[in-house]
Amino acid sequence: MARVYRFRHYHSTAHEIPGVYRGPATIRLGAGTGVTIVAKPGDVIVLPADTGHENLGSSPEFHVIGGYPAGQSPDLLRGSARERAAAIERIAHVPLPSADPRHGATGPLMGQWKIGPA
């Protein structure tokens, strides 16, 4: 079981794809005020490396399962100024996935993936 922490964090070494399988949660995505969504069972969220995310509140039943492209392992960064320079360098070297995590090699996300910090 994966978790979406109740503090803003991001990964500089992996892309992430959490899938919600139980209960709802309010999730903030992106930097600053970002975008707030209500994630519910059946939702799949694609988070390219460097995408901030935070659980703003969830039901007691909320559960997600997380996935990462083959060969990628996530770190856990909170956005401090002292970590940022090294994180930017790592993000630039995270390879794009070989397939859309939900729809395969010719899925719609393959044309959308970008490398590097936002």
C-alpha positions as CSV (number, residue, x, y, z in Angstrom):
1,M,0.0,0.0,0.0
2,A,1.3,3.5,-0.9
3,R,0.4,6.7,0.8
4,V,-0.2,10.3,-0.1
5,Y,1.4,12.1,2.8
6,R,-0.2,15.0,4.6
7,F,2.7,17.3,3.7
8,R,3.7,18.6,0.3
9,H,6.4,16.4,-1.2
10,Y,7.8,15.4,-4.6
11,H,10.1,12.9,-6.1
12,S,13.3,13.7,-8.1
13,T,14.2,10.2,-9.0
14,A,10.9,8.7,-10.3
15,H,7.6,9.3,-11.9
16,E,4.7,8.0,-9.8
17,I,1.2,6.7,-10.5
18,P,-1.0,6.3,-7.5
19,G,-4.3,4.5,-8.0
20,V,-7.1,5.0,-5.5
21,Y,-8.9,1.7,-4.6
22,R,-10.8,2.7,-1.5
23,G,-12.3,5.9,0.0
24,P,-11.9,9.6,-1.2
25,A,-9.2,12.1,-0.4
26,T,-8.6,15.7,-1.2
27,I,-5.2,16.0,-2.9
28,R,-3.3,19.1,-3.9
29,L,-1.1,18.7,-7.0
30,G,1.6,21.0,-8.2
31,A,3.6,23.9,-6.7
32,G,2.3,26.7,-4.6
33,T,-1.5,26.6,-4.3
34,G,-1.5,24.1,-7.2
35,V,-4.7,22.3,-8.2
36,T,-7.0,20.6,-5.7
37,I,-8.8,17.4,-6.7
38,V,-11.0,14.9,-4.9
39,A,-9.6,11.5,-5.7
40,K,-11.9,8.6,-5.4
41,P,-11.9,4.8,-6.1
42,G,-11.0,4.1,-9.7
43,D,-9.0,7.3,-10.1
44,V,-5.4,7.0,-11.4
45,I,-3.1,10.0,-11.0
46,V,0.0,10.4,-13.2
47,L,2.7,12.4,-11.4
48,P,5.8,13.1,-13.5
49,A,9.0,13.5,-11.4
50,D,9.0,17.0,-9.7
51,T,5.2,17.1,-9.3
52,G,4.4,18.2,-5.8
53,H,1.5,16.4,-4.1
54,E,-0.2,16.5,-0.7
55,N,-3.1,14.8,1.1
56,L,-5.3,17.7,2.4
57,G,-7.7,15.3,4.1
58,S,-9.1,11.8,3.5
59,S,-11.7,9.4,4.7
60,P,-10.5,6.8,7.2
61,E,-11.1,4.2,4.3
62,F,-8.7,6.0,1.9
63,H,-6.2,3.7,0.3
64,V,-4.0,4.0,-2.8
65,I,-1.5,1.7,-4.5
66,G,1.6,3.4,-6.0
67,G,3.5,2.4,-9.1
68,Y,6.8,3.6,-10.7
69,P,8.3,2.9,-14.1
70,A,10.6,-0.1,-14.2
71,G,14.0,0.7,-12.7
72,Q,12.9,3.8,-10.9
73,S,12.7,4.2,-7.2
74,P,11.3,7.3,-5.5
75,D,13.1,9.6,-3.1
76,L,11.0,11.8,-0.8
77,L,11.7,15.6,-1.0
78,R,9.8,18.4,0.7
79,G,11.1,21.4,-1.4
80,S,13.7,22.9,0.8
81,A,16.0,25.4,-0.9
82,R,19.1,23.4,0.0
83,E,17.9,20.2,-1.7
84,R,16.6,21.9,-4.9
85,A,19.8,22.3,-7.0
86,A,20.7,18.6,-6.7
87,A,17.0,17.6,-7.2
88,I,16.9,19.6,-10.5
89,E,19.9,17.7,-11.8
90,R,18.3,14.3,-10.9
91,I,14.9,15.3,-12.4
92,A,16.6,16.1,-15.7
93,H,17.9,12.5,-15.9
94,V,14.8,10.6,-15.0
95,P,14.0,8.7,-18.2
96,L,10.6,8.9,-19.7
97,P,8.5,5.8,-19.2
98,S,8.4,3.4,-22.1
99,A,4.6,3.3,-22.0
100,D,1.5,5.2,-20.8
101,P,1.0,3.6,-17.4
102,R,-2.7,3.1,-18.0
103,H,-3.0,2.6,-21.8
104,G,0.3,1.1,-22.9
105,A,2.9,2.1,-25.5
106,T,0.6,4.0,-27.8
107,G,-1.5,5.6,-25.0
108,P,-2.3,9.3,-25.0
109,L,0.2,10.3,-22.4
110,M,3.2,9.3,-24.5
111,G,2.9,12.6,-26.4
112,Q,2.5,14.6,-23.2
113,W,5.5,13.5,-21.1
114,K,8.2,16.2,-20.7
115,I,11.6,15.9,-19.0
116,G,12.8,18.5,-16.5
117,P,11.5,20.7,-13.7
118,A,8.4,22.6,-14.1
